[in-house]
Amino acid sequence: MGKDKGFYVIVRDREYAVKRSEIEKPLAFISHDSRDKEELVRELAHELSRLMCPVWYDEYSLRVGASLRESIEIGLKETRNCIVVLSPNLLSNKWWGKAEFDSVFTREILEKQNVMLPVWHNVTVDQVYEFSPRLADKVGLNTSIGVKELARRLSNEIKKPALNKANSADAKSRAAD
């Protein structure tokens, strides 16, 4: 009956819902200063999503009425990687930007694996060193390669299988003791 009128009903089971949820679960958190949205971050988030690399990005992930701090903490903990957009705006942001960076840095120490994927946007090594000496030593990507290429390289890195899962689980169990 519905088919004659152009309506189709597709019944999907729990297995489908679980698989779909895995596909849609953010793989990376994008830590950035809100002043960089228009120039870079919104387009980067869109490109990563287009490449089937879902990201935790505030415009996609925050819900009306939700706790901002709690939502961000969940995103920082549950994603595989954290893309940190290092810009003059982020480096001068002593509140959210610094708090997010500190959370990612702590996670790397506890899990004993690289979580952070630095993206350098109009900053120098001296500026990054002033913000965090350890961060100046991390290999990152520069936005001068263009947003599409940046997204492609980040997506390839994020989608690589996690090599240190055992170390991560071991670190979490030691932290719980």
N, C-alpha and C positions, 0 to 999 in steps of 0.2 A: 504494500500500500504506500509506504513512505517513499519507496524507490520510484514509483510512478510520478510522484510530485517533486522529485529532486532531493529528497532527504535520505541521508545514509546514517546508519547507526553502527558504530564500531565499538565492540565490547572488548575491553582490555583487562587483563588480570593483574594480580599483585606483582608478578614477575616483571611485567612491562613497567609498572610504576617504579619499581626499585631500579631498573636499568635506566629509565628516564631521569630519575633523581640523581643517579651517579653521573650522567652526562651533564646535567645542569649544575651540579655542585661546583662552586668556584674552586679553581685550581690555584689561583694566585690572588693576593691582596694587593691593591695599588695604594701605596702610601704617598701622599702628595700634599702640597699646600693648595688650598682652594683657589688661590690667585693664579694658579697655573692651569686651571681647567680649560678655559677658552683657547689658550695658545697651544696646548699639548694634550693634556690628560684625557679629556673627553674623547678625542679622536683615537687616542691610543687604546682606551677601553673598548671602543667600538671595533677597532681593527682586530684586537685580540678575540673578541666575541665572534667576529666574522670568520676567524680562523679556527673556530670550534675550541677555543681556549677560554672557557668562562672565567670571569674575574669577579672578585669582591671589589666593587666600586661603589662609592656612596650613593650615586644617582640610581644605581641598579639595585642596591642591597638594603638601604635604609627604608624602614616602613614608618608611616605616621604613627606616633604614639610610642614607638619603641625607644628604649634607652640608648642614647648615642654611644656612651662609653661601653655598655655591655655588647652592643652590636659590633663595635669595632674590635673589642677583645675576642669575641667569637671568631670574627673574620681573620684576625691575626693568628689565632691558634689553630683553626681548622683547615686553612689552605696549605697547599704544598710549599709554595714560595711566597715571598713578599717582594714586590717590585717597589723600590724606593726611588722616587723621582727627586734627585738632588738638584735643587735650583737655588738661586739666591733667596727666593721666598721661603723655601723649606728651611734652609740653613739659618735664617734669621727668626724663624718661628720657634719660640722657646716653650710653647705650650703643646698643642696637639702633635705637631711634627716631631718634636723631640721625644714626646711620650711614645709615639708609635715606633720611632727608631729604637728607643731603649727596649721596648717590648720585643722587637725582632732580634736585636742583639742578644738579649737574654735567652730567647728561644734557641738561637744558634749555639750558645754555650751549653744549655741543658741537653739539647738533642745531638750535639757534637756533629753537626752537619751544616753545609751551606744552605741557608734559607733565603738570604737576601740577594736580590738581583738589582744592583745599582744602575740607575740611568742618570747620566750626567747631562744636565740641561743648563747651558750658559754659566758653568762654574769652572773654577780652576782647581788644580790639585792643592794649592795653598789654602783656598777657602774650605775645601773638604777636609783637609788636615786639621784646620782650626776647629771645625765642627767635631771631628772624630779621627784621631790619628790612625786607628785601625781600619777605618773605612777608606782612607786614602790608598791603602795597599790592595784593596779588592778590585779585581778586574770588573769593569762595567761597560755599558754601551753608551755611546754619545748620540744625542738626538740629531746631530748633524747628518746622520745617515738617512734621515727621513722617517716619518712615522710608520709607513708600511713595512720598510725593512726592519725597523726597530721591533715592531709587533711580530714579524716573522721569526726573528732571532729569539725573542723572548718566548714565544710560543713553542719553538723547538726545544728550548732549554727546559721549560716548565713541563712539557709532556714526556721528557725522558723518565724512565723508571727510576724510582728512588732507590739508591744503592745502599743507603745507610739505615734502612728500616730497623734492623736488629739493634744498631747503636742507639737509635732514637727510643725504642721501647725500653732498652736497658737503662738509658739516662732517666727516663720517666719513672721507672721502678725505683731507682736509687733516690730520686728526688722525693718520692712518696715515703721513703723510710725515715 
